[in-house]
Amino acid sequence: MNYLNVPSPQEYIVFLLKHLYEYRDIIDLLIRDNKINLLEEEFDRRFNAILSSITDPWHIAFTIGGFYKLFCYWAKTGYEKTPEEIAAYIK
């Protein structure tokens, strides 16, 4: 499934988290080396495409930033919750 074909924001979050989880070894190295912020630009790019229907740039910045921090916390705590549980926080 292509990320642009995901039918809803919640399903996109699950899709993205599952995808990122597949690369957890690399993400864990980024965390260990204090380089996790390198992913932030990619989050901005992808979410700006998904959130294109929102016209308020403040809302977009808040949404992307919130999800990015949520993802970082999830990774730093050892991926304790499932992607579905994480997506439930975002409504």
PyMOL Python script that loads the backbone (N, CA, C, O; Angstrom):
from pymol import cmd

cmd.read_pdbstr("""\
ATOM      1  N   MET A   1       0.845  -1.179   0.000  1.00  0.00           N
ATOM      2  CA  MET A   1       0.000   0.000   0.000  1.00  0.00           C
ATOM      3  C   MET A   1       0.889   1.242   0.000  1.00  0.00           C
ATOM      4  O   MET A   1       1.859   1.313   0.755  1.00  0.00           O
ATOM      5  N   ASN A   2       0.571   2.190  -0.821  1.00  0.00           N
ATOM      6  CA  ASN A   2       1.266   3.452  -0.912  1.00  0.00           C
ATOM      7  C   ASN A   2       0.713   4.410   0.139  1.00  0.00           C
ATOM      8  O   ASN A   2      -0.493   4.408   0.388  1.00  0.00           O
ATOM      9  N   TYR A   3       1.555   5.221   0.759  1.00  0.00           N
ATOM     10  CA  TYR A   3       1.069   6.101   1.832  1.00  0.00           C
ATOM     11  C   TYR A   3       0.069   7.131   1.332  1.00  0.00           C
ATOM     12  O   TYR A   3      -0.734   7.623   2.125  1.00  0.00           O
ATOM     13  N   LEU A   4       0.082   7.478   0.055  1.00  0.00           N
ATOM     14  CA  LEU A   4      -0.885   8.438  -0.465  1.00  0.00           C
ATOM     15  C   LEU A   4      -2.255   7.808  -0.694  1.00  0.00           C
ATOM     16  O   LEU A   4      -3.233   8.521  -0.918  1.00  0.00           O
ATOM     17  N   ASN A   5      -2.334   6.493  -0.641  1.00  0.00           N
ATOM     18  CA  ASN A   5      -3.602   5.796  -0.850  1.00  0.00           C
ATOM     19  C   ASN A   5      -4.286   5.404   0.457  1.00  0.00           C
ATOM     20  O   ASN A   5      -5.331   4.754   0.433  1.00  0.00           O
ATOM     21  N   VAL A   6      -3.724   5.784   1.573  1.00  0.00           N
ATOM     22  CA  VAL A   6      -4.315   5.432   2.865  1.00  0.00           C
ATOM     23  C   VAL A   6      -5.562   6.302   3.059  1.00  0.00           C
ATOM     24  O   VAL A   6      -5.491   7.524   2.928  1.00  0.00           O
ATOM     25  N   PRO A   7      -6.701   5.676   3.371  1.00  0.00           N
ATOM     26  CA  PRO A   7      -7.983   6.381   3.347  1.00  0.00           C
ATOM     27  C   PRO A   7      -8.254   7.399   4.455  1.00  0.00           C
ATOM     28  O   PRO A   7      -9.100   8.273   4.266  1.00  0.00           O
ATOM     29  N   SER A   8      -7.577   7.326   5.598  1.00  0.00           N
ATOM     30  CA  SER A   8      -7.883   8.262   6.677  1.00  0.00           C
ATOM     31  C   SER A   8      -6.601   8.616   7.432  1.00  0.00           C
ATOM     32  O   SER A   8      -5.624   7.869   7.385  1.00  0.00           O
ATOM     33  N   PRO A   9      -6.606   9.762   8.130  1.00  0.00           N
ATOM     34  CA  PRO A   9      -5.422  10.129   8.913  1.00  0.00           C
ATOM     35  C   PRO A   9      -5.038   9.071   9.948  1.00  0.00           C
ATOM     36  O   PRO A   9      -3.854   8.793  10.134  1.00  0.00           O
ATOM     37  N   GLN A  10      -6.028   8.479  10.624  1.00  0.00           N
ATOM     38  CA  GLN A  10      -5.735   7.445  11.629  1.00  0.00           C
ATOM     39  C   GLN A  10      -5.043   6.248  10.979  1.00  0.00           C
ATOM     40  O   GLN A  10      -4.072   5.717  11.518  1.00  0.00           O
ATOM     41  N   GLU A  11      -5.545   5.834   9.829  1.00  0.00           N
ATOM     42  CA  GLU A  11      -4.937   4.690   9.144  1.00  0.00           C
ATOM     43  C   GLU A  11      -3.546   5.040   8.629  1.00  0.00           C
ATOM     44  O   GLU A  11      -2.662   4.185   8.576  1.00  0.00           O
ATOM     45  N   TYR A  12      -3.356   6.311   8.249  1.00  0.00           N
ATOM     46  CA  TYR A  12      -2.035   6.745   7.819  1.00  0.00           C
ATOM     47  C   TYR A  12      -1.045   6.669   8.981  1.00  0.00           C
ATOM     48  O   TYR A  12       0.093   6.237   8.799  1.00  0.00           O
ATOM     49  N   ILE A  13      -1.469   7.080  10.155  1.00  0.00           N
ATOM     50  CA  ILE A  13      -0.603   7.020  11.343  1.00  0.00           C
ATOM     51  C   ILE A  13      -0.176   5.575  11.601  1.00  0.00           C
ATOM     52  O   ILE A  13       1.004   5.305  11.823  1.00  0.00           O
ATOM     53  N   VAL A  14      -1.126   4.659  11.571  1.00  0.00           N
ATOM     54  CA  VAL A  14      -0.815   3.236  11.783  1.00  0.00           C
ATOM     55  C   VAL A  14       0.150   2.750  10.709  1.00  0.00           C
ATOM     56  O   VAL A  14       1.142   2.086  11.009  1.00  0.00           O
ATOM     57  N   PHE A  15      -0.149   3.089   9.445  1.00  0.00           N
ATOM     58  CA  PHE A  15       0.708   2.704   8.326  1.00  0.00           C
ATOM     59  C   PHE A  15       2.124   3.229   8.530  1.00  0.00           C
ATOM     60  O   PHE A  15       3.092   2.484   8.370  1.00  0.00           O
ATOM     61  N   LEU A  16       2.252   4.507   8.884  1.00  0.00           N
ATOM     62  CA  LEU A  16       3.562   5.117   9.053  1.00  0.00           C
ATOM     63  C   LEU A  16       4.322   4.505  10.224  1.00  0.00           C
ATOM     64  O   LEU A  16       5.513   4.217  10.108  1.00  0.00           O
ATOM     65  N   LEU A  17       3.645   4.306  11.344  1.00  0.00           N
ATOM     66  CA  LEU A  17       4.324   3.724  12.503  1.00  0.00           C
ATOM     67  C   LEU A  17       4.792   2.300  12.223  1.00  0.00           C
ATOM     68  O   LEU A  17       5.882   1.910  12.640  1.00  0.00           O
ATOM     69  N   LYS A  18       3.984   1.534  11.529  1.00  0.00           N
ATOM     70  CA  LYS A  18       4.417   0.173  11.167  1.00  0.00           C
ATOM     71  C   LYS A  18       5.631   0.231  10.253  1.00  0.00           C
ATOM     72  O   LYS A  18       6.564  -0.560  10.394  1.00  0.00           O
ATOM     73  N   HIS A  19       5.615   1.156   9.330  1.00  0.00           N
ATOM     74  CA  HIS A  19       6.749   1.324   8.421  1.00  0.00           C
ATOM     75  C   HIS A  19       8.007   1.725   9.199  1.00  0.00           C
ATOM     76  O   HIS A  19       9.077   1.153   8.991  1.00  0.00           O
ATOM     77  N   LEU A  20       7.876   2.693  10.079  1.00  0.00           N
ATOM     78  CA  LEU A  20       9.019   3.139  10.872  1.00  0.00           C
ATOM     79  C   LEU A  20       9.529   2.033  11.796  1.00  0.00           C
ATOM     80  O   LEU A  20      10.733   1.911  12.023  1.00  0.00           O
ATOM     81  N   TYR A  21       8.617   1.239  12.318  1.00  0.00           N
ATOM     82  CA  TYR A  21       9.004   0.136  13.202  1.00  0.00           C
ATOM     83  C   TYR A  21       9.906  -0.861  12.468  1.00  0.00           C
ATOM     84  O   TYR A  21      10.801  -1.454  13.071  1.00  0.00           O
ATOM     85  N   GLU A  22       9.673  -1.041  11.187  1.00  0.00           N
ATOM     86  CA  GLU A  22      10.528  -1.939  10.395  1.00  0.00           C
ATOM     87  C   GLU A  22      11.981  -1.449  10.377  1.00  0.00           C
ATOM     88  O   GLU A  22      12.906  -2.237  10.185  1.00  0.00           O
ATOM     89  N   TYR A  23      12.169  -0.150  10.578  1.00  0.00           N
ATOM     90  CA  TYR A  23      13.501   0.447  10.558  1.00  0.00           C
ATOM     91  C   TYR A  23      13.975   0.827  11.956  1.00  0.00           C
ATOM     92  O   TYR A  23      14.810   1.717  12.119  1.00  0.00           O
ATOM     93  N   ARG A  24      13.441   0.153  12.950  1.00  0.00           N
ATOM     94  CA  ARG A  24      13.749   0.506  14.341  1.00  0.00           C
ATOM     95  C   ARG A  24      15.233   0.378  14.667  1.00  0.00           C
ATOM     96  O   ARG A  24      15.732   1.116  15.516  1.00  0.00           O
ATOM     97  N   ASP A  25      15.949  -0.533  14.021  1.00  0.00           N
ATOM     98  CA  ASP A  25      17.386  -0.644  14.303  1.00  0.00           C
ATOM     99  C   ASP A  25      18.117   0.642  13.915  1.00  0.00           C
ATOM    100  O   ASP A  25      18.988   1.116  14.644  1.00  0.00           O
ATOM    101  N   ILE A  26      17.754   1.194  12.772  1.00  0.00           N
ATOM    102  CA  ILE A  26      18.370   2.452  12.322  1.00  0.00           C
ATOM    103  C   ILE A  26      17.908   3.601  13.209  1.00  0.00           C
ATOM    104  O   ILE A  26      18.711   4.451  13.597  1.00  0.00           O
ATOM    105  N   ILE A  27      16.620   3.630  13.528  1.00  0.00           N
ATOM    106  CA  ILE A  27      16.081   4.686  14.387  1.00  0.00           C
ATOM    107  C   ILE A  27      16.738   4.635  15.760  1.00  0.00           C
ATOM    108  O   ILE A  27      17.060   5.673  16.339  1.00  0.00           O
ATOM    109  N   ASP A  28      16.935   3.441  16.272  1.00  0.00           N
ATOM    110  CA  ASP A  28      17.599   3.304  17.574  1.00  0.00           C
ATOM    111  C   ASP A  28      19.038   3.840  17.528  1.00  0.00           C
ATOM    112  O   ASP A  28      19.519   4.421  18.501  1.00  0.00           O
ATOM    113  N   LEU A  29      19.715   3.641  16.400  1.00  0.00           N
ATOM    114  CA  LEU A  29      21.067   4.208  16.245  1.00  0.00           C
ATOM    115  C   LEU A  29      21.013   5.733  16.214  1.00  0.00           C
ATOM    116  O   LEU A  29      21.866   6.399  16.801  1.00  0.00           O
ATOM    117  N   LEU A  30      20.013   6.281  15.531  1.00  0.00           N
ATOM    118  CA  LEU A  30      19.855   7.737  15.503  1.00  0.00           C
ATOM    119  C   LEU A  30      19.607   8.284  16.902  1.00  0.00           C
ATOM    120  O   LEU A  30      20.144   9.328  17.271  1.00  0.00           O
ATOM    121  N   ILE A  31      18.797   7.579  17.673  1.00  0.00           N
ATOM    122  CA  ILE A  31      18.538   7.995  19.055  1.00  0.00           C
ATOM    123  C   ILE A  31      19.820   7.922  19.875  1.00  0.00           C
ATOM    124  O   ILE A  31      20.169   8.861  20.590  1.00  0.00           O
ATOM    125  N   ARG A  32      20.510   6.803  19.763  1.00  0.00           N
ATOM    126  CA  ARG A  32      21.749   6.608  20.526  1.00  0.00           C
ATOM    127  C   ARG A  32      22.773   7.702  20.231  1.00  0.00           C
ATOM    128  O   ARG A  32      23.479   8.163  21.128  1.00  0.00           O
ATOM    129  N   ASP A  33      22.845   8.114  18.952  1.00  0.00           N
ATOM    130  CA  ASP A  33      23.830   9.113  18.538  1.00  0.00           C
ATOM    131  C   ASP A  33      23.280  10.543  18.564  1.00  0.00           C
ATOM    132  O   ASP A  33      23.892  11.459  18.016  1.00  0.00           O
ATOM    133  N   ASN A  34      22.126  10.724  19.201  1.00  0.00           N
ATOM    134  CA  ASN A  34      21.482  12.043  19.282  1.00  0.00           C
ATOM    135  C   ASN A  34      21.283  12.682  17.910  1.00  0.00           C
ATOM    136  O   ASN A  34      21.534  13.874  17.728  1.00  0.00           O
ATOM    137  N   LYS A  35      20.831  11.879  16.950  1.00  0.00           N
ATOM    138  CA  LYS A  35      20.602  12.357  15.582  1.00  0.00           C
ATOM    139  C   LYS A  35      19.156  12.135  15.133  1.00  0.00           C
ATOM    140  O   LYS A  35      18.857  12.241  13.944  1.00  0.00           O
ATOM    141  N   ILE A  36      18.259  11.828  16.070  1.00  0.00           N
ATOM    142  CA  ILE A  36      16.866  11.538  15.720  1.00  0.00           C
ATOM    143  C   ILE A  36      16.219  12.721  15.006  1.00  0.00           C
ATOM    144  O   ILE A  36      15.279  12.549  14.230  1.00  0.00           O
ATOM    145  N   ASN A  37      16.728  13.922  15.272  1.00  0.00           N
ATOM    146  CA  ASN A  37      16.159  15.106  14.626  1.00  0.00           C
ATOM    147  C   ASN A  37      16.310  15.083  13.106  1.00  0.00           C
ATOM    148  O   ASN A  37      15.651  15.856  12.411  1.00  0.00           O
ATOM    149  N   LEU A  38      17.161  14.215  12.585  1.00  0.00           N
ATOM    150  CA  LEU A  38      17.299  14.094  11.135  1.00  0.00           C
ATOM    151  C   LEU A  38      15.997  13.616  10.480  1.00  0.00           C
ATOM    152  O   LEU A  38      15.775  13.850   9.292  1.00  0.00           O
ATOM    153  N   LEU A  39      15.153  12.959  11.244  1.00  0.00           N
ATOM    154  CA  LEU A  39      13.872  12.501  10.703  1.00  0.00           C
ATOM    155  C   LEU A  39      12.824  13.609  10.642  1.00  0.00           C
ATOM    156  O   LEU A  39      11.825  13.478   9.936  1.00  0.00           O
ATOM    157  N   GLU A  40      13.041  14.682  11.366  1.00  0.00           N
ATOM    158  CA  GLU A  40      12.025  15.733  11.463  1.00  0.00           C
ATOM    159  C   GLU A  40      11.682  16.340  10.097  1.00  0.00           C
ATOM    160  O   GLU A  40      10.510  16.583   9.808  1.00  0.00           O
ATOM    161  N   GLU A  41      12.668  16.580   9.278  1.00  0.00           N
ATOM    162  CA  GLU A  41      12.414  17.150   7.951  1.00  0.00           C
ATOM    163  C   GLU A  41      11.561  16.212   7.098  1.00  0.00           C
ATOM    164  O   GLU A  41      10.687  16.658   6.355  1.00  0.00           O
ATOM    165  N   GLU A  42      11.821  14.921   7.213  1.00  0.00           N
ATOM    166  CA  GLU A  42      11.024  13.945   6.462  1.00  0.00           C
ATOM    167  C   GLU A  42       9.581  13.931   6.965  1.00  0.00           C
ATOM    168  O   GLU A  42       8.648  13.824   6.169  1.00  0.00           O
ATOM    169  N   PHE A  43       9.396  14.037   8.263  1.00  0.00           N
ATOM    170  CA  PHE A  43       8.046  14.135   8.820  1.00  0.00           C
ATOM    171  C   PHE A  43       7.335  15.360   8.250  1.00  0.00           C
ATOM    172  O   PHE A  43       6.178  15.278   7.839  1.00  0.00           O
ATOM    173  N   ASP A  44       8.029  16.491   8.226  1.00  0.00           N
ATOM    174  CA  ASP A  44       7.440  17.714   7.678  1.00  0.00           C
ATOM    175  C   ASP A  44       6.997  17.503   6.230  1.00  0.00           C
ATOM    176  O   ASP A  44       5.872  17.844   5.867  1.00  0.00           O
ATOM    177  N   ARG A  45       7.855  16.957   5.430  1.00  0.00           N
ATOM    178  CA  ARG A  45       7.564  16.761   4.006  1.00  0.00           C
ATOM    179  C   ARG A  45       6.359  15.857   3.806  1.00  0.00           C
ATOM    180  O   ARG A  45       5.436  16.200   3.066  1.00  0.00           O
ATOM    181  N   ARG A  46       6.366  14.718   4.455  1.00  0.00           N
ATOM    182  CA  ARG A  46       5.279  13.748   4.265  1.00  0.00           C
ATOM    183  C   ARG A  46       3.950  14.253   4.816  1.00  0.00           C
ATOM    184  O   ARG A  46       2.915  14.119   4.164  1.00  0.00           O
ATOM    185  N   PHE A  47       3.976  14.831   6.010  1.00  0.00           N
ATOM    186  CA  PHE A  47       2.729  15.279   6.614  1.00  0.00           C
ATOM    187  C   PHE A  47       2.164  16.506   5.912  1.00  0.00           C
ATOM    188  O   PHE A  47       0.945  16.666   5.858  1.00  0.00           O
ATOM    189  N   ASN A  48       3.001  17.364   5.381  1.00  0.00           N
ATOM    190  CA  ASN A  48       2.487  18.493   4.621  1.00  0.00           C
ATOM    191  C   ASN A  48       1.695  18.011   3.418  1.00  0.00           C
ATOM    192  O   ASN A  48       0.691  18.625   3.056  1.00  0.00           O
ATOM    193  N   ALA A  49       2.125  16.929   2.794  1.00  0.00           N
ATOM    194  CA  ALA A  49       1.374  16.362   1.670  1.00  0.00           C
ATOM    195  C   ALA A  49       0.045  15.786   2.142  1.00  0.00           C
ATOM    196  O   ALA A  49      -0.978  15.972   1.483  1.00  0.00           O
ATOM    197  N   ILE A  50       0.048  15.097   3.263  1.00  0.00           N
ATOM    198  CA  ILE A  50      -1.164  14.472   3.784  1.00  0.00           C
ATOM    199  C   ILE A  50      -2.153  15.512   4.318  1.00  0.00           C
ATOM    200  O   ILE A  50      -3.366  15.349   4.191  1.00  0.00           O
ATOM    201  N   LEU A  51      -1.625  16.574   4.910  1.00  0.00           N
ATOM    202  CA  LEU A  51      -2.478  17.588   5.544  1.00  0.00           C
ATOM    203  C   LEU A  51      -2.780  18.761   4.620  1.00  0.00           C
ATOM    204  O   LEU A  51      -3.122  19.847   5.089  1.00  0.00           O
ATOM    205  N   SER A  52      -2.658  18.555   3.327  1.00  0.00           N
ATOM    206  CA  SER A  52      -2.828  19.656   2.376  1.00  0.00           C
ATOM    207  C   SER A  52      -4.211  20.290   2.416  1.00  0.00           C
ATOM    208  O   SER A  52      -4.377  21.423   1.965  1.00  0.00           O
ATOM    209  N   SER A  53      -5.204  19.588   2.945  1.00  0.00           N
ATOM    210  CA  SER A  53      -6.548  20.166   3.014  1.00  0.00           C
ATOM    211  C   SER A  53      -6.676  21.191   4.147  1.00  0.00           C
ATOM    212  O   SER A  53      -7.648  21.945   4.196  1.00  0.00           O
ATOM    213  N   ILE A  54      -5.699  21.219   5.054  1.00  0.00           N
ATOM    214  CA  ILE A  54      -5.708  22.192   6.157  1.00  0.00           C
ATOM    215  C   ILE A  54      -4.993  23.449   5.675  1.00  0.00           C
ATOM    216  O   ILE A  54      -3.857  23.377   5.206  1.00  0.00           O
ATOM    217  N   THR A  55      -5.644  24.590   5.788  1.00  0.00           N
ATOM    218  CA  THR A  55      -5.049  25.821   5.270  1.00  0.00           C
ATOM    219  C   THR A  55      -4.315  26.630   6.334  1.00  0.00           C
ATOM    220  O   THR A  55      -3.544  27.528   5.995  1.00  0.00           O
ATOM    221  N   ASP A  56      -4.535  26.333   7.599  1.00  0.00           N
ATOM    222  CA  ASP A  56      -3.901  27.093   8.672  1.00  0.00           C
ATOM    223  C   ASP A  56      -2.508  26.521   8.958  1.00  0.00           C
ATOM    224  O   ASP A  56      -2.401  25.406   9.468  1.00  0.00           O
ATOM    225  N   PRO A  57      -1.444  27.259   8.641  1.00  0.00           N
ATOM    226  CA  PRO A  57      -0.088  26.734   8.848  1.00  0.00           C
ATOM    227  C   PRO A  57       0.233  26.457  10.318  1.00  0.00           C
ATOM    228  O   PRO A  57       1.067  25.599  10.611  1.00  0.00           O
ATOM    229  N   TRP A  58      -0.410  27.162  11.240  1.00  0.00           N
ATOM    230  CA  TRP A  58      -0.195  26.915  12.664  1.00  0.00           C
ATOM    231  C   TRP A  58      -0.740  25.550  13.056  1.00  0.00           C
ATOM    232  O   TRP A  58      -0.121  24.819  13.830  1.00  0.00           O
ATOM    233  N   HIS A  59      -1.888  25.220  12.521  1.00  0.00           N
ATOM    234  CA  HIS A  59      -2.502  23.909  12.784  1.00  0.00           C
ATOM    235  C   HIS A  59      -1.620  22.798  12.219  1.00  0.00           C
ATOM    236  O   HIS A  59      -1.407  21.773  12.866  1.00  0.00           O
ATOM    237  N   ILE A  60      -1.116  23.010  11.024  1.00  0.00           N
ATOM    238  CA  ILE A  60      -0.242  22.012  10.398  1.00  0.00           C
ATOM    239  C   ILE A  60       1.026  21.824  11.236  1.00  0.00           C
ATOM    240  O   ILE A  60       1.430  20.695  11.516  1.00  0.00           O
ATOM    241  N   ALA A  61       1.649  22.935  11.632  1.00  0.00           N
ATOM    242  CA  ALA A  61       2.888  22.851  12.433  1.00  0.00           C
ATOM    243  C   ALA A  61       2.645  22.124  13.746  1.00  0.00           C
ATOM    244  O   ALA A  61       3.457  21.296  14.162  1.00  0.00           O
ATOM    245  N   PHE A  62       1.532  22.431  14.396  1.00  0.00           N
ATOM    246  CA  PHE A  62       1.197  21.788  15.666  1.00  0.00           C
ATOM    247  C   PHE A  62       0.965  20.287  15.470  1.00  0.00           C
ATOM    248  O   PHE A  62       1.444  19.476  16.262  1.00  0.00           O
ATOM    249  N   THR A  63       0.243  19.925  14.432  1.00  0.00           N
ATOM    250  CA  THR A  63      -0.063  18.518  14.162  1.00  0.00           C
ATOM    251  C   THR A  63       1.207  17.725  13.867  1.00  0.00           C
ATOM    252  O   THR A  63       1.426  16.650  14.425  1.00  0.00           O
ATOM    253  N   ILE A  64       2.034  18.268  12.988  1.00  0.00           N
ATOM    254  CA  ILE A  64       3.270  17.564  12.625  1.00  0.00           C
ATOM    255  C   ILE A  64       4.200  17.468  13.836  1.00  0.00           C
ATOM    256  O   ILE A  64       4.754  16.405  14.117  1.00  0.00           O
ATOM    257  N   GLY A  65       4.364  18.567  14.539  1.00  0.00           N
ATOM    258  CA  GLY A  65       5.243  18.571  15.710  1.00  0.00           C
ATOM    259  C   GLY A  65       4.771  17.615  16.784  1.00  0.00           C
ATOM    260  O   GLY A  65       5.573  16.907  17.393  1.00  0.00           O
ATOM    261  N   GLY A  66       3.475  17.595  17.017  1.00  0.00           N
ATOM    262  CA  GLY A  66       2.922  16.687  18.015  1.00  0.00           C
ATOM    263  C   GLY A  66       3.148  15.236  17.655  1.00  0.00           C
ATOM    264  O   GLY A  66       3.527  14.427  18.502  1.00  0.00           O
ATOM    265  N   PHE A  67       2.913  14.906  16.392  1.00  0.00           N
ATOM    266  CA  PHE A  67       3.127  13.518  15.990  1.00  0.00           C
ATOM    267  C   PHE A  67       4.603  13.156  16.039  1.00  0.00           C
ATOM    268  O   PHE A  67       4.963  12.059  16.468  1.00  0.00           O
ATOM    269  N   TYR A  68       5.455  14.069  15.602  1.00  0.00           N
ATOM    270  CA  TYR A  68       6.897  13.793  15.635  1.00  0.00           C
ATOM    271  C   TYR A  68       7.364  13.506  17.060  1.00  0.00           C
ATOM    272  O   TYR A  68       8.103  12.550  17.291  1.00  0.00           O
ATOM    273  N   LYS A  69       6.935  14.331  18.012  1.00  0.00           N
ATOM    274  CA  LYS A  69       7.324  14.117  19.413  1.00  0.00           C
ATOM    275  C   LYS A  69       6.736  12.812  19.951  1.00  0.00           C
ATOM    276  O   LYS A  69       7.397  12.094  20.701  1.00  0.00           O
ATOM    277  N   LEU A  70       5.504  12.507  19.571  1.00  0.00           N
ATOM    278  CA  LEU A  70       4.879  11.253  19.988  1.00  0.00           C
ATOM    279  C   LEU A  70       5.670  10.061  19.447  1.00  0.00           C
ATOM    280  O   LEU A  70       5.907   9.087  20.162  1.00  0.00           O
ATOM    281  N   PHE A  71       6.074  10.146  18.183  1.00  0.00           N
ATOM    282  CA  PHE A  71       6.887   9.091  17.589  1.00  0.00           C
ATOM    283  C   PHE A  71       8.213   8.942  18.338  1.00  0.00           C
ATOM    284  O   PHE A  71       8.616   7.827  18.668  1.00  0.00           O
ATOM    285  N   CYS A  72       8.890  10.061  18.605  1.00  0.00           N
ATOM    286  CA  CYS A  72      10.174  10.004  19.317  1.00  0.00           C
ATOM    287  C   CYS A  72      10.018   9.369  20.687  1.00  0.00           C
ATOM    288  O   CYS A  72      10.847   8.559  21.099  1.00  0.00           O
ATOM    289  N   TYR A  73       8.966   9.732  21.386  1.00  0.00           N
ATOM    290  CA  TYR A  73       8.720   9.151  22.708  1.00  0.00           C
ATOM    291  C   TYR A  73       8.475   7.648  22.590  1.00  0.00           C
ATOM    292  O   TYR A  73       8.999   6.865  23.382  1.00  0.00           O
ATOM    293  N   TRP A  74       7.688   7.254  21.609  1.00  0.00           N
ATOM    294  CA  TRP A  74       7.405   5.832  21.361  1.00  0.00           C
ATOM    295  C   TRP A  74       8.714   5.075  21.125  1.00  0.00           C
ATOM    296  O   TRP A  74       8.937   4.017  21.714  1.00  0.00           O
ATOM    297  N   ALA A  75       9.569   5.612  20.270  1.00  0.00           N
ATOM    298  CA  ALA A  75      10.843   4.950  19.966  1.00  0.00           C
ATOM    299  C   ALA A  75      11.756   4.909  21.189  1.00  0.00           C
ATOM    300  O   ALA A  75      12.373   3.883  21.474  1.00  0.00           O
ATOM    301  N   LYS A  76      11.841   6.029  21.911  1.00  0.00           N
ATOM    302  CA  LYS A  76      12.738   6.100  23.067  1.00  0.00           C
ATOM    303  C   LYS A  76      12.286   5.217  24.227  1.00  0.00           C
ATOM    304  O   LYS A  76      13.095   4.861  25.084  1.00  0.00           O
ATOM    305  N   THR A  77      11.014   4.864  24.264  1.00  0.00           N
ATOM    306  CA  THR A  77      10.511   3.983  25.325  1.00  0.00           C
ATOM    307  C   THR A  77      10.401   2.534  24.861  1.00  0.00           C
ATOM    308  O   THR A  77       9.726   1.721  25.492  1.00  0.00           O
ATOM    309  N   GLY A  78      11.060   2.223  23.771  1.00  0.00           N
ATOM    310  CA  GLY A  78      11.148   0.837  23.340  1.00  0.00           C
ATOM    311  C   GLY A  78       9.934   0.304  22.599  1.00  0.00           C
ATOM    312  O   GLY A  78       9.686  -0.901  22.595  1.00  0.00           O
ATOM    313  N   TYR A  79       9.179   1.192  21.974  1.00  0.00           N
ATOM    314  CA  TYR A  79       8.034   0.778  21.147  1.00  0.00           C
ATOM    315  C   TYR A  79       7.056  -0.074  21.956  1.00  0.00           C
ATOM    316  O   TYR A  79       6.570  -1.102  21.485  1.00  0.00           O
ATOM    317  N   GLU A  80       6.779   0.371  23.172  1.00  0.00           N
ATOM    318  CA  GLU A  80       5.949  -0.414  24.092  1.00  0.00           C
ATOM    319  C   GLU A  80       4.512  -0.585  23.620  1.00  0.00           C
ATOM    320  O   GLU A  80       3.898  -1.624  23.865  1.00  0.00           O
ATOM    321  N   LYS A  81       3.979   0.409  22.957  1.00  0.00           N
ATOM    322  CA  LYS A  81       2.589   0.331  22.496  1.00  0.00           C
ATOM    323  C   LYS A  81       2.553  -0.051  21.021  1.00  0.00           C
ATOM    324  O   LYS A  81       3.537   0.110  20.300  1.00  0.00           O
ATOM    325  N   THR A  82       1.414  -0.555  20.591  1.00  0.00           N
ATOM    326  CA  THR A  82       1.257  -0.901  19.176  1.00  0.00           C
ATOM    327  C   THR A  82       0.997   0.371  18.372  1.00  0.00           C
ATOM    328  O   THR A  82       0.590   1.384  18.942  1.00  0.00           O
ATOM    329  N   PRO A  83       1.224   0.335  17.061  1.00  0.00           N
ATOM    330  CA  PRO A  83       0.871   1.498  16.243  1.00  0.00           C
ATOM    331  C   PRO A  83      -0.602   1.892  16.383  1.00  0.00           C
ATOM    332  O   PRO A  83      -0.926   3.079  16.349  1.00  0.00           O
ATOM    333  N   GLU A  84      -1.479   0.930  16.539  1.00  0.00           N
ATOM    334  CA  GLU A  84      -2.903   1.229  16.703  1.00  0.00           C
ATOM    335  C   GLU A  84      -3.158   1.983  18.006  1.00  0.00           C
ATOM    336  O   GLU A  84      -3.978   2.901  18.045  1.00  0.00           O
ATOM    337  N   GLU A  85      -2.454   1.594  19.075  1.00  0.00           N
ATOM    338  CA  GLU A  85      -2.607   2.298  20.353  1.00  0.00           C
ATOM    339  C   GLU A  85      -2.099   3.734  20.257  1.00  0.00           C
ATOM    340  O   GLU A  85      -2.701   4.649  20.819  1.00  0.00           O
ATOM    341  N   ILE A  86      -0.991   3.928  19.545  1.00  0.00           N
ATOM    342  CA  ILE A  86      -0.442   5.272  19.365  1.00  0.00           C
ATOM    343  C   ILE A  86      -1.407   6.115  18.532  1.00  0.00           C
ATOM    344  O   ILE A  86      -1.650   7.276  18.858  1.00  0.00           O
ATOM    345  N   ALA A  87      -1.952   5.552  17.475  1.00  0.00           N
ATOM    346  CA  ALA A  87      -2.876   6.294  16.607  1.00  0.00           C
ATOM    347  C   ALA A  87      -4.123   6.726  17.360  1.00  0.00           C
ATOM    348  O   ALA A  87      -4.732   7.739  17.016  1.00  0.00           O
ATOM    349  N   ALA A  88      -4.508   5.978  18.375  1.00  0.00           N
ATOM    350  CA  ALA A  88      -5.690   6.332  19.162  1.00  0.00           C
ATOM    351  C   ALA A  88      -5.496   7.633  19.939  1.00  0.00           C
ATOM    352  O   ALA A  88      -6.473   8.291  20.297  1.00  0.00           O
ATOM    353  N   TYR A  89      -4.244   8.010  20.203  1.00  0.00           N
ATOM    354  CA  TYR A  89      -3.963   9.270  20.890  1.00  0.00           C
ATOM    355  C   TYR A  89      -4.208  10.484  19.997  1.00  0.00           C
ATOM    356  O   TYR A  89      -4.415  11.597  20.481  1.00  0.00           O
ATOM    357  N   ILE A  90      -4.179  10.248  18.686  1.00  0.00           N
ATOM    358  CA  ILE A  90      -4.270  11.348  17.730  1.00  0.00           C
ATOM    359  C   ILE A  90      -5.672  11.380  17.145  1.00  0.00           C
ATOM    360  O   ILE A  90      -6.040  10.527  16.338  1.00  0.00           O
ATOM    361  N   LYS A  91      -6.431  12.351  17.551  1.00  0.00           N
ATOM    362  CA  LYS A  91      -7.801  12.472  17.029  1.00  0.00           C
ATOM    363  C   LYS A  91      -8.098  13.902  16.690  1.00  0.00           C
ATOM    364  O   LYS A  91      -9.199  14.213  16.236  1.00  0.00           O
TER     365      LYS A  91
END
""", "prot")
cmd.dss("prot")
cmd.show_as("cartoon", "prot")
cmd.util.cbc("prot")
cmd.orient("prot")
